[in-house]
Amino acid sequence: MPPLTAQQLSLNTATLGPGASLRDAVRGCLKYGFGGIAPWRDKLAEVGLAPACRLIRDAGLQVSGLCRGGMFPAADRAAREKNRADNLRAIEEAAALEAACLVLVVGGLPAGSKDLIGARQQVEEGIAEMLAPARAAGVRLAIEPLHPMYAGDRACVNTLAQALALCERLGPEVGIAADVYHTWWDPDVIPQLQRACRAQRLLAFHLSDWLVPTQHLLTDRGMMGDGVIDLPRLCQSVADAGYRGLYEVEIFSADHWWRQPVDVTLSTLLQRLPMLNSKEDHNENR
């Protein structure tokens, strides 16, 4: 795999923390030469959809994905309808941004429920209801399987194989967003990533690292090279299988990176690019 460049990186706005604005993220991308951006919907809401689209378009940035739609399982029809309406808005936003995909964090068990099978059925039905609007808008939907620790509350789709099976049942509008933080542990991660690439269903590829010990399962992700994920191997595997999309950096780090100035975080990202192509250890920078 040729060495990754800054132009092949996309900055997920969550990497800069809740205090950074969309304008901060766009300015950072321009300053450090990143090729893309992946905004969260709350950052769009802060400035408005049309101004956000202009800001990103004028900066010449690709939108590797919009975070997020999903959260399908619900306890009653009213809640399901509310989720459906929100997902339709998310499709409209993704279309306006010309995003490569709308990332779906599918949701876990409804409050008070233990019916995991039923929750997964609601997920499939919910995505199926999005297919026609997504097709009309030219938006591809990317199911993001989350680590099994989130099966109860955030996502009852937990492996790449499970997500790909859903895609195959639902049709060509649906692919996956593979986040290494959630999938690195899977014994089948390499063959499933390559399967997704060959089927042209790997719509987004997210980078961070798994720290040992992890202090918080949601907000203590590591900068690439600070943890135990074999990132060079995973990056090589998708490149070898034909992935040509952006490599999106998404780091939730409440106690470390979110407390750093934007320039420190983004300059560190660039410093870590070489390790994505080698086994070099950067743990001393943690």
CORCOR-V287289 format. One record per pair of residues at least 12 apart in sequence whose ideal C-beta (glycine too) atoms are under 10 Angstrom apart, sorted by the first residue. I is the first residue (numbers start at 1). GAP is how many residues later the second one is. D is the distance in Angstrom with one decimal. If there is no record, write none. Layout:
((I	GAP	D) (I	GAP	D))
This chain:
((1	231	8.6) (1	234	6.6) (1	235	5.1) (1	236	9.3) (1	237	9.0) (1	238	4.1) (1	239	7.1) (1	242	9.9) (1	275	8.8) (1	276	6.5) (2	237	8.3) (2	275	8.4) (3	270	7.3) (3	271	7.0) (3	273	8.2) (3	274	5.1) (3	275	9.2) (4	203	9.8) (4	231	7.2) (4	235	8.9) (4	242	10.0) (4	243	6.3) (4	268	9.9) (4	269	5.5) (4	270	8.6) (4	272	5.3) (4	273	6.6) (5	28	7.9) (5	29	9.7) (5	30	8.3) (5	265	9.5) (5	268	7.3) (6	23	9.1) (6	26	6.0) (6	27	4.0) (6	28	5.6) (6	29	7.2) (6	260	9.4) (6	263	8.3) (6	264	5.9) (6	267	7.0) (7	26	6.2) (7	27	7.3) (7	28	4.1) (7	29	8.7) (7	55	9.7) (7	239	8.8) (8	26	8.8) (8	27	6.0) (8	28	8.5) (8	236	9.3) (8	237	8.8) (8	238	6.0) (8	239	5.7) (8	265	8.9) (8	268	9.7) (9	20	8.7) (9	23	8.5) (9	24	8.5) (9	25	4.8) (9	26	6.4) (9	27	7.2) (9	28	9.8) (9	55	9.2) (9	198	8.4) (9	237	6.6) (9	238	5.6) (9	239	7.6) (9	240	6.1) (9	257	9.6) (9	260	6.9) (9	261	8.3) (9	264	7.7) (9	267	9.7) (10	19	8.4) (10	24	6.6) (10	25	6.7) (10	26	3.3) (10	27	6.0) (10	28	5.3) (10	51	8.2) (10	52	7.0) (10	53	8.1) (10	54	3.8) (10	55	7.8) (10	90	9.0) (10	194	8.5) (10	195	9.3) (10	196	9.1) (10	197	9.5) (10	235	8.5) (10	236	4.0) (10	237	6.9) (10	238	4.1) (10	239	7.1) (10	240	9.1) (11	14	5.9) (11	15	8.9) (11	17	6.6) (11	18	5.4) (11	21	8.6) (11	23	5.2) (11	24	9.5) (11	25	7.3) (11	26	5.3) (11	27	6.9) (11	28	9.3) (11	50	8.7) (11	53	9.0) (11	235	9.6) (11	237	7.7) (11	238	6.0) (11	239	8.8) (11	240	10.0) (11	254	9.4) (11	255	7.5) (11	258	8.0) (12	13	8.8) (12	24	9.6) (12	25	7.9) (12	26	4.3) (12	27	8.2) (12	28	7.7) (12	52	8.1) (12	53	8.0) (12	55	6.9) (12	91	9.6) (12	167	9.8) (12	192	9.5) (12	194	7.0) (12	195	9.2) (12	196	9.2) (12	236	5.4) (12	237	6.1) (12	238	3.7) (12	239	7.8) (12	240	9.4) (13	12	4.7) (13	13	9.2) (13	15	9.7) (13	16	9.9) (13	24	7.0) (13	25	6.8) (13	26	5.0) (13	27	5.3) (13	28	10.0) (13	29	8.9) (13	30	5.1) (13	31	9.5) (13	54	8.0) (13	237	9.0) (14	24	8.5) (14	25	9.3) (14	26	5.9) (14	28	9.8) (14	29	9.0) (14	53	7.3) (14	194	10.0) (14	205	9.8) (14	207	9.5) (14	235	9.5) (14	236	5.7) (14	237	7.4) (14	238	6.0) (14	239	9.4) (14	244	9.1) (15	13	9.4) (15	23	9.2) (15	192	9.8) (15	193	8.3) (15	206	9.1) (15	208	9.3) (15	233	9.2) (15	234	5.5) (15	235	6.1) (15	236	4.6) (15	237	8.1) (15	238	8.1) (15	242	7.0) (15	243	8.6) (15	247	9.6) (15	250	6.6) (15	251	8.5) (15	254	8.0) (16	12	7.1) (16	27	9.7) (16	235	9.0) (16	241	8.2) (16	242	7.4) (16	244	9.0) (16	245	9.8) (16	246	5.7) (16	249	6.4) (16	250	8.2) (17	202	9.6) (17	234	9.3) (17	235	8.7) (17	236	7.7) (17	237	7.6) (17	240	7.3) (17	241	3.2) (17	242	7.7) (17	243	8.6) (17	245	9.1) (17	248	8.6) (18	22	9.5) (18	24	8.4) (18	25	9.5) (18	236	8.9) (18	240	7.3) (19	239	7.4) (19	240	9.4) (19	243	9.8) (20	23	8.5) (20	238	8.5) (20	241	10.0) (20	242	6.2) (20	245	9.2) (21	22	6.9) (21	25	6.4) (21	26	7.5) (22	15	8.4) (22	17	6.0) (22	18	9.0) (22	20	9.5) (22	21	4.3) (22	22	7.0) (22	23	9.7) (22	24	6.6) (22	25	5.7) (22	29	9.0) (22	30	5.9) (22	33	6.6) (22	34	8.1) (23	20	9.3) (23	23	9.2) (23	24	7.3) (23	28	9.6) (23	29	9.4) (23	32	6.6) (23	36	9.9) (24	19	9.5) (24	238	5.8) (25	12	6.1) (25	13	9.3) (25	14	7.3) (25	15	9.8) (25	18	7.3) (25	30	9.6) (25	31	9.4) (25	34	9.9) (25	36	9.4) (25	237	8.1) (25	241	9.4) (26	13	9.1) (26	26	9.2) (26	29	5.6) (26	30	6.4) (26	32	8.7) (26	33	5.1) (26	35	6.9) (27	28	9.7) (27	32	8.5) (27	235	8.0) (27	239	9.9) (28	234	5.2) (28	235	7.7) (28	237	8.1) (28	238	4.9) (28	239	9.7) (28	241	9.5) (29	27	9.0) (29	30	6.7) (29	31	9.4) (29	32	5.7) (29	237	8.2) (30	28	10.0) (30	29	5.6) (30	30	8.3) (30	31	8.0) (31	231	8.9) (31	232	7.8) (31	235	7.3) (31	236	9.3) (32	230	9.6) (32	231	8.6) (32	233	9.8) (32	234	4.7) (32	235	7.0) (32	237	7.4) (32	238	5.8) (33	233	9.8) (33	237	8.0) (34	25	9.8) (34	27	7.4) (34	28	9.6) (34	212	8.7) (34	214	9.9) (34	215	8.6) (34	232	7.9) (34	235	8.3) (34	236	8.9) (35	25	8.8) (35	26	7.0) (35	27	5.9) (35	29	8.6) (35	211	6.0) (35	212	9.4) (36	20	9.3) (36	24	10.0) (36	25	5.5) (36	26	4.0) (36	27	6.6) (36	28	4.5) (36	29	8.9) (36	63	9.9) (36	64	8.4) (36	209	8.9) (36	210	4.4) (36	211	9.1) (36	212	7.2) (37	18	9.6) (37	19	6.1) (37	22	8.0) (37	24	4.8) (37	25	7.6) (37	26	6.2) (37	27	7.3) (37	28	9.5) (37	60	9.3) (37	62	9.8) (37	209	9.3) (37	211	9.0) (38	23	9.8) (38	24	9.5) (38	25	6.8) (38	26	4.8) (38	27	4.7) (38	28	7.2) (38	29	6.3) (38	30	9.9) (38	59	9.8) (38	61	8.1) (38	62	8.9) (38	63	9.5) (38	65	8.0) (38	139	9.6) (38	166	7.7) (38	168	8.5) (38	208	8.3) (38	210	5.2) (38	211	8.8) (38	212	7.2) (39	13	6.9) (39	16	9.8) (39	17	7.6) (39	22	9.9) (39	24	7.2) (39	25	9.8) (39	26	8.8) (39	27	6.4) (39	28	7.1) (39	54	9.1) (39	58	7.4) (39	60	8.6) (40	26	8.1) (40	27	4.6) (40	28	7.2) (40	63	9.6) (40	210	9.7) (41	25	6.8) (41	26	6.8) (41	27	7.0) (41	28	8.5) (41	45	9.2) (41	48	8.5) (41	49	6.6) (41	52	6.5) (41	53	9.5) (41	61	9.8) (42	25	9.3) (43	24	9.2) (44	12	9.7) (44	22	8.1) (44	49	6.2) (44	52	9.1) (44	53	8.0) (45	48	9.4) (49	40	9.5) (49	43	8.2) (49	44	5.9) (49	47	5.8) (49	48	8.2) (50	46	7.6) (52	41	8.7) (52	44	8.5) (52	45	7.4) (53	40	9.0) (53	43	5.3) (53	44	5.8) (53	45	8.3) (56	41	6.7) (56	42	9.0) (56	43	9.7) (57	40	8.6) (57	41	8.2) (61	185	9.9) (62	35	9.9) (62	36	8.4) (62	37	8.8) (62	38	7.1) (62	183	9.1) (62	184	6.4) (63	31	8.1) (63	33	9.8) (63	34	4.7) (63	35	6.2) (63	36	4.2) (63	37	6.5) (63	38	9.1) (63	183	9.4) (64	35	7.5) (64	36	5.4) (64	37	7.9) (64	39	9.5) (64	113	9.4) (64	139	8.9) (64	140	6.0) (64	141	8.8) (64	142	9.2) (64	181	6.7) (64	182	4.4) (64	183	8.6) (64	184	4.9) (65	29	8.3) (65	32	9.4) (65	34	5.8) (65	35	5.9) (65	36	4.9) (65	37	7.2) (65	38	4.9) (65	75	9.6) (65	77	6.5) (65	79	9.2) (65	112	6.4) (65	138	7.3) (65	139	4.6) (65	140	9.9) (65	141	8.6) (65	180	9.3) (65	181	8.9) (65	183	6.7) (65	185	9.4) (66	24	6.8) (66	25	9.2) (66	27	6.0) (66	28	4.4) (66	29	9.4) (66	30	9.4) (66	31	6.0) (66	33	4.5) (66	34	8.9) (66	35	7.5) (66	36	5.2) (66	37	6.7) (66	73	8.7) (66	76	9.5) (67	23	9.4) (67	32	9.7) (67	35	8.6) (67	36	5.0) (67	37	9.6) (67	38	7.9) (67	75	9.9) (67	77	8.8) (67	110	8.9) (67	137	9.5) (67	139	9.8) (67	181	9.7) (67	183	8.1) (68	19	9.8) (68	22	7.4) (68	34	7.5) (68	35	4.7) (68	36	6.6) (68	37	4.9) (68	38	9.7) (68	74	9.3) (68	76	7.6) (68	109	9.0) (69	14	9.0) (69	17	7.4) (69	18	4.6) (69	19	9.1) (69	20	8.8) (69	21	3.9) (69	22	7.3) (69	24	9.2) (69	25	8.1) (69	33	5.2) (69	34	7.2) (69	35	5.1) (69	36	7.8) (69	37	9.1) (69	57	9.4) (69	58	9.3) (69	61	7.5) (69	65	9.5) (69	70	9.6) (69	72	7.5) (69	73	9.4) (70	13	8.3) (70	16	9.3) (70	17	7.2) (70	20	8.5) (70	32	8.9) (70	33	7.8) (70	34	3.9) (70	35	4.5) (70	36	4.7) (70	37	5.8) (70	53	8.1) (70	56	7.8) (70	57	8.4) (70	60	9.5) (70	71	9.1) (70	73	8.2) (70	74	8.0) (70	84	9.2) (70	85	7.8) (70	87	9.4) (71	12	5.7) (71	15	7.8) (71	16	8.3) (71	33	8.7) (71	34	6.7) (71	35	7.2) (71	36	4.0) (71	37	8.8) (71	52	9.5) (71	55	8.7) (71	83	8.5) (71	84	9.1) (72	12	8.6) (72	15	8.1) (72	32	8.3) (72	33	9.8) (72	34	5.7) (72	35	5.0) (72	36	9.9) (72	38	9.9) (72	47	8.2) (72	48	9.5) (72	49	9.7) (72	50	5.2) (72	51	4.8) (72	52	8.5) (72	53	7.5) (72	54	3.2) (72	55	7.2) (72	57	8.9) (72	58	9.3) (72	84	9.2) (73	33	7.9) (73	34	4.8) (73	35	6.8) (73	36	6.5) (73	37	5.1) (73	38	9.9) (73	40	7.7) (73	42	8.9) (73	43	9.6) (73	45	7.7) (73	46	4.2) (73	47	8.2) (73	48	8.8) (73	49	4.3) (73	50	6.5) (73	52	9.7) (73	53	7.9) (73	83	7.1) (74	33	8.0) (74	36	5.5) (74	37	9.1) (74	39	9.7) (74	45	9.5) (74	48	7.2) (74	52	8.9) (75	34	9.6) (75	35	4.1) (75	36	6.0) (75	37	6.9) (75	38	6.9) (76	34	8.5) (79	31	7.7) (79	32	9.5) (80	30	9.5) (80	42	7.4) (80	45	8.9) (80	46	7.5) (80	49	9.4) (83	24	7.9) (83	39	9.4) (83	43	7.0) (83	46	9.9) (84	42	7.1) (84	45	6.2) (84	46	8.1) (84	49	9.8) (87	15	8.4) (87	17	8.3) (87	39	7.4) (87	40	9.0) (87	42	8.1) (87	43	5.7) (87	46	8.4) (87	47	9.2) (87	54	9.3) (88	41	9.2) (88	42	7.7) (88	45	5.8) (88	46	9.5) (88	49	9.5) (90	12	5.7) (90	13	9.3) (90	14	8.8) (90	40	8.9) (90	44	9.8) (90	49	8.8) (90	51	9.7) (91	39	6.7) (91	42	5.3) (91	43	5.5) (91	44	9.9) (91	45	8.7) (91	46	5.3) (91	47	9.7) (91	48	5.2) (91	50	8.3) (92	41	8.6) (92	45	6.8) (92	47	8.7) (93	44	9.9) (93	46	9.3) (94	40	8.4) (94	43	7.4) (94	44	9.2) (94	45	4.7) (94	46	8.7) (94	47	8.9) (95	38	9.5) (95	39	8.8) (95	41	9.0) (95	42	4.0) (95	43	6.2) (95	44	5.3) (96	41	9.1) (96	43	9.9) (97	42	9.5) (98	40	8.5) (98	41	9.3) (99	40	7.1) (99	41	8.8) (99	43	9.6) (99	104	9.8) (99	105	9.6) (100	39	9.4) (100	40	7.2) (100	42	8.3) (100	75	9.7) (100	77	9.8) (100	103	6.2) (100	104	6.8) (100	145	6.6) (100	146	7.8) (100	148	9.6) (101	33	9.8) (101	38	7.4) (101	39	4.7) (101	40	6.7) (101	41	3.9) (101	42	9.8) (101	43	9.8) (101	72	9.9) (101	73	9.5) (101	74	6.7) (101	75	9.2) (101	76	6.7) (101	102	4.1) (101	103	5.7) (101	144	9.2) (102	28	8.6) (102	32	7.3) (102	35	9.3) (102	37	5.5) (102	38	7.4) (102	39	5.6) (102	40	6.7) (102	75	9.4) (102	101	9.3) (102	102	9.9) (103	38	8.5) (103	39	5.0) (103	40	8.4) (103	41	5.4) (103	73	9.6) (103	74	4.8) (103	76	9.2) (103	100	8.4) (103	101	6.4) (103	103	8.9) (103	145	9.6) (103	147	9.7) (104	19	8.7) (104	22	8.9) (104	23	6.9) (104	26	8.3) (104	37	5.7) (104	38	6.3) (104	39	5.1) (104	40	6.3) (104	51	8.9) (104	53	8.7) (104	59	9.5) (104	62	10.0) (104	70	8.6) (104	72	9.4) (104	73	7.8) (105	38	8.9) (105	39	5.6) (105	40	9.7) (105	41	6.8) (105	45	8.7) (105	49	6.1) (105	50	5.6) (105	52	9.1) (105	72	9.0) (106	13	8.8) (106	14	8.5) (106	16	9.0) (106	17	4.5) (106	18	9.2) (106	20	7.7) (106	21	7.7) (106	37	6.5) (106	38	7.7) (106	39	8.6) (106	40	8.3) (106	48	8.4) (106	49	5.1) (106	50	6.6) (106	51	5.1) (106	52	9.9) (106	57	9.0) (106	60	8.9) (107	12	7.3) (107	13	10.0) (107	15	7.9) (107	16	6.7) (107	19	8.2) (107	43	9.8) (107	46	8.3) (107	47	7.0) (107	48	6.6) (107	49	7.0) (107	50	9.2) (108	12	9.9) (108	15	9.6) (108	38	8.9) (108	42	6.6) (108	43	6.0) (108	44	4.9) (108	45	4.3) (108	46	5.4) (108	47	6.2) (108	48	5.2) (108	49	9.7) (108	50	10.0) (109	13	10.0) (109	42	7.9) (109	43	5.4) (109	44	7.1) (109	47	7.0) (110	12	8.2) (111	42	9.5) (113	39	9.5) (114	38	9.2) (116	35	7.0) (116	36	8.4) (116	40	6.0) (117	39	9.2) (118	38	9.7) (119	32	8.7) (119	33	9.3) (119	36	9.9) (119	37	4.8) (119	38	9.7) (120	31	9.5) (120	36	5.2) (120	37	7.2) (120	38	9.9) (120	42	8.5) (120	46	8.8) (121	35	9.9) (122	34	8.9) (123	20	8.5) (123	32	8.7) (123	33	6.4) (123	34	6.4) (123	43	7.6) (124	33	9.4) (124	41	9.9) (124	42	6.2) (124	45	7.1) (124	46	7.2) (127	14	6.5) (127	16	7.2) (127	30	9.8) (127	39	7.1) (127	40	9.3) (127	42	9.5) (127	43	5.8) (127	44	9.7) (127	46	9.1) (127	47	6.5) (128	38	9.8) (128	41	8.8) (128	42	6.2) (128	43	8.8) (128	46	9.4) (130	40	9.3) (130	43	8.3) (130	44	8.8) (131	39	6.6) (131	40	6.3) (131	41	9.6) (131	42	5.4) (131	43	7.5) (132	41	9.1) (133	40	9.9) (134	39	5.2) (134	40	8.4) (135	36	8.8) (135	37	9.0) (135	38	5.6) (138	35	9.6) (139	34	7.9) (140	32	8.5) (140	33	5.8) (140	34	7.3) (140	35	5.9) (140	60	10.0) (140	61	9.1) (140	63	5.7) (140	64	9.7) (141	26	9.0) (141	29	8.3) (141	30	9.8) (141	32	5.9) (141	33	4.9) (141	34	7.3) (141	35	9.6) (141	36	9.5) (141	62	8.3) (142	21	9.1) (142	25	9.4) (142	32	7.7) (142	33	5.3) (142	34	5.9) (142	35	4.0) (142	36	8.9) (142	59	8.6) (142	60	8.8) (142	61	4.2) (142	62	5.3) (143	12	8.9) (143	14	6.0) (143	17	9.7) (143	19	8.9) (143	20	4.5) (143	21	8.7) (143	23	6.0) (143	24	6.7) (143	27	8.8) (143	31	6.5) (143	32	7.4) (143	33	5.3) (143	34	7.0) (143	35	9.9) (143	58	9.3) (143	60	9.1) (144	13	7.9) (144	19	7.7) (144	32	7.0) (144	33	4.1) (144	34	7.8) (144	35	6.1) (144	38	7.4) (144	39	9.5) (144	59	9.7) (144	60	7.8) (144	62	8.1) (145	12	4.9) (145	13	5.5) (145	14	5.6) (145	15	5.8) (145	16	8.7) (145	17	6.3) (145	18	4.5) (145	19	9.1) (145	21	9.3) (145	31	7.0) (145	32	8.5) (145	33	7.7) (145	34	8.1) (145	37	6.2) (145	38	6.5) (145	41	8.8) (145	47	9.5) (146	12	6.3) (146	13	9.8) (146	17	9.8) (146	33	7.7) (146	35	8.9) (146	36	4.9) (146	37	9.0) (147	12	9.7) (147	32	8.8) (147	34	7.3) (147	35	4.4) (147	36	7.8) (147	37	9.2) (147	38	7.4) (147	39	9.4) (147	63	9.3) (147	70	7.8) (148	34	9.0) (148	37	8.9) (148	38	9.7) (149	33	9.2) (149	68	5.7) (149	69	9.3) (150	32	7.9) (150	67	8.2) (150	68	8.6) (154	64	8.6) (155	27	8.4) (157	19	9.3) (158	24	8.0) (158	25	9.2) (158	28	9.0) (159	23	9.3) (159	24	7.6) (159	26	9.9) (159	27	5.8) (159	28	9.9) (159	29	7.6) (159	30	8.9) (159	33	7.5) (160	16	6.6) (160	18	6.4) (160	22	9.3) (160	23	5.8) (160	26	6.4) (160	28	7.1) (160	29	6.6) (160	30	9.9) (160	31	9.0) (160	32	3.6) (160	33	6.7) (160	35	7.9) (160	36	6.7) (160	42	9.4) (161	25	8.2) (161	27	6.2) (161	28	9.8) (161	30	9.0) (161	31	5.4) (161	34	8.2) (161	35	9.9) (162	14	9.9) (162	30	9.5) (163	12	8.8) (163	13	4.8) (163	14	8.8) (163	15	8.5) (163	20	9.5) (163	29	8.6) (163	33	8.4) (163	38	8.8) (164	12	6.5) (164	28	6.6) (164	29	9.9) (164	31	6.3) (164	32	6.0) (164	35	7.5) (164	37	6.6) (164	38	9.7) (167	29	8.3) (167	32	7.7) (167	34	5.4) (167	36	9.8) (168	31	8.1) (168	33	8.6) (172	27	9.4) (172	28	8.5) (172	29	8.6) (174	27	7.5) (174	29	8.9) (175	21	7.1) (175	24	8.2) (175	25	7.5) (175	26	3.7) (175	27	6.5) (175	28	3.9) (175	29	8.2) (176	16	9.0) (176	17	9.1) (176	19	10.0) (176	20	5.5) (176	23	9.6) (176	25	5.7) (176	26	6.2) (176	27	6.5) (176	28	7.8) (176	29	9.5) (177	25	8.4) (177	26	6.1) (177	27	3.8) (177	28	7.7) (177	29	6.6) (177	71	8.5) (177	73	9.6) (178	14	8.4) (178	15	6.0) (178	18	6.8) (178	19	9.7) (178	23	9.8) (178	24	6.2) (178	25	8.8) (178	26	7.1) (178	27	5.5) (178	28	6.9) (178	56	8.7) (178	60	7.9) (178	65	9.4) (179	25	8.2) (179	26	8.1) (179	27	3.8) (179	28	8.3) (179	29	7.6) (179	42	9.7) (179	69	8.7) (179	71	6.7) (180	13	9.5) (180	25	7.9) (180	26	6.5) (180	27	6.0) (180	28	6.7) (180	29	7.9) (180	30	8.1) (180	41	9.9) (180	44	9.0) (180	47	9.8) (180	49	5.5) (180	50	9.2) (180	51	6.7) (180	54	5.7) (180	55	8.9) (180	70	9.5) (181	25	7.2) (181	26	8.5) (181	27	4.9) (181	28	7.6) (181	29	6.1) (181	33	10.0) (181	36	9.9) (181	40	5.7) (181	41	8.8) (181	46	9.0) (181	48	7.7) (181	69	7.8) (181	70	8.8) (181	71	8.5) (182	24	8.3) (182	26	9.7) (182	28	9.5) (183	23	9.3) (183	46	9.5) (183	51	8.5) (184	24	9.8) (184	25	8.8) (184	26	6.2) (184	43	9.1) (184	44	8.1) (184	45	4.5) (184	46	7.4) (184	47	8.6) (184	49	9.7) (184	50	7.0) (185	25	8.1) (185	43	9.7) (185	44	9.0) (189	40	10.0) (189	41	9.6) (189	44	9.4) (189	45	7.1) (189	48	8.2) (190	40	9.8) (190	43	7.5) (190	44	7.5) (190	46	9.5) (190	47	4.9) (190	48	9.2) (190	50	9.8) (190	51	9.2) (191	46	8.8) (191	50	9.7) (192	45	9.9) (193	12	8.3) (193	41	7.0) (193	44	5.5) (193	45	5.4) (193	47	9.9) (193	48	6.9) (193	50	8.2) (194	43	6.0) (194	44	7.4) (194	46	7.5) (194	47	4.0) (194	48	8.7) (194	49	9.2) (195	46	8.3) (196	42	8.3) (196	45	8.0) (196	47	8.5) (197	40	8.5) (197	41	5.8) (197	42	8.9) (197	43	8.5) (197	44	3.5) (197	45	4.9) (197	46	5.0) (197	47	9.3) (197	48	9.7) (198	43	6.0) (198	44	6.9) (199	42	9.9) (200	42	8.1) (200	43	9.7) (202	36	6.4) (202	39	8.0) (202	40	8.7) (202	41	5.5) (202	42	9.8) (202	43	7.2) (203	40	9.8) (203	42	7.2) (204	39	10.0) (204	41	6.8) (204	42	8.1) (204	43	9.5) (204	44	5.9) (204	46	9.4) (205	29	8.4) (205	30	8.1) (205	33	5.9) (205	34	9.8) (205	38	6.4) (205	40	6.3) (205	41	7.8) (205	42	5.8) (205	43	6.5) (206	41	8.3) (206	42	5.0) (206	43	7.6) (206	44	4.7) (206	45	9.5) (207	14	9.9) (207	16	9.6) (207	17	5.6) (207	22	8.9) (207	24	6.7) (207	27	8.6) (207	28	7.9) (207	40	5.7) (207	41	6.7) (207	42	5.1) (207	43	7.2) (207	44	8.3) (207	62	9.3) (207	65	9.3) (207	69	7.7) (208	13	4.3) (208	14	6.3) (208	15	7.4) (208	16	6.7) (208	18	9.3) (208	19	8.1) (208	21	8.1) (208	23	9.1) (208	40	9.7) (208	41	6.9) (208	42	5.9) (208	43	4.7) (208	44	7.8) (208	45	8.5) (208	49	9.7) (209	12	6.8) (209	13	3.6) (209	14	6.4) (209	15	5.4) (209	16	6.6) (209	17	5.2) (209	18	3.3) (209	19	7.4) (209	20	5.2) (209	22	7.0) (209	42	8.2) (209	63	9.4) (209	73	9.5) (209	74	9.9) (209	77	9.5) (210	12	6.6) (210	16	9.3) (210	17	4.5) (210	18	5.5) (210	19	5.3) (211	12	9.3) (211	15	6.4) (211	16	4.7) (211	17	7.9) (211	18	9.8) (211	42	9.2) (211	45	9.3) (211	72	9.7) (211	75	7.7) (212	14	9.8) (212	15	6.6) (212	16	5.5) (214	13	8.5) (214	14	10.0) (215	39	9.2) (215	40	6.9) (215	41	9.5) (216	36	8.7) (216	37	9.3) (216	38	6.9) (216	39	7.7) (217	35	9.8) (218	34	6.1) (218	36	8.5) (219	32	9.7) (219	33	4.7) (219	34	6.6) (219	35	3.9) (219	36	7.5) (219	37	9.6) (219	39	7.9) (220	31	9.8) (220	32	7.6) (220	33	6.5) (220	34	7.2) (220	35	6.7) (220	36	7.8) (220	37	9.9) (221	29	7.8) (221	30	4.9) (221	31	4.9) (221	32	5.6) (221	33	9.7) (221	35	9.3) (221	36	8.3) (222	29	7.3) (222	31	7.4) (222	34	8.4) (222	35	8.7) (222	60	9.9) (222	61	9.4) (222	64	7.2) (223	26	8.7) (223	28	6.3) (223	30	7.7) (223	33	8.2) (223	34	6.5) (223	37	9.9) (223	42	8.1) (223	45	6.1) (223	46	7.4) (223	48	9.4) (223	49	6.4) (223	59	7.9) (223	62	7.7) (223	63	7.7) (224	23	9.7) (224	25	7.4) (224	27	8.4) (224	44	9.2) (224	45	7.7) (224	47	9.9) (224	48	4.7) (224	49	8.6) (224	51	6.6) (224	52	6.5) (224	58	8.0) (225	43	9.4) (225	46	9.0) (225	47	5.1) (225	48	10.0) (225	49	9.4) (225	50	4.6) (225	51	8.4) (225	53	10.0) (225	55	7.5) (225	56	7.2) (225	57	3.4) (225	58	7.3) (225	59	9.9) (225	60	7.5) (225	61	8.8) (226	25	9.8) (226	27	9.8) (226	30	9.1) (226	31	9.9) (226	42	9.8) (226	46	8.7) (226	49	9.9) (226	55	9.6) (226	56	6.3) (226	57	6.0) (226	58	9.4) (226	59	6.9) (226	60	4.5) (227	55	9.9) (227	56	8.3) (227	59	8.6) (228	55	9.7) (230	49	8.4) (231	16	9.8) (231	41	9.1) (231	44	7.2) (231	45	5.6) (231	46	9.4) (231	47	10.0) (231	48	9.8) (232	42	9.9) (232	43	7.2) (232	44	5.9) (232	45	5.9) (232	46	6.1) (232	47	6.3) (232	48	8.9) (233	46	9.1) (234	42	9.1) (235	12	7.0) (235	41	5.2) (235	42	7.4) (236	40	9.0) (236	41	8.0) (239	38	9.8) (247	26	9.4) (247	29	7.6) (249	16	9.4) (249	17	9.3) (249	20	5.9) (249	23	9.1) (251	14	8.0) (251	18	8.8) (253	12	8.8) (256	30	8.2) (257	12	9.7) (268	14	9.3) (268	17	7.4) (271	14	8.2) (272	13	8.6))
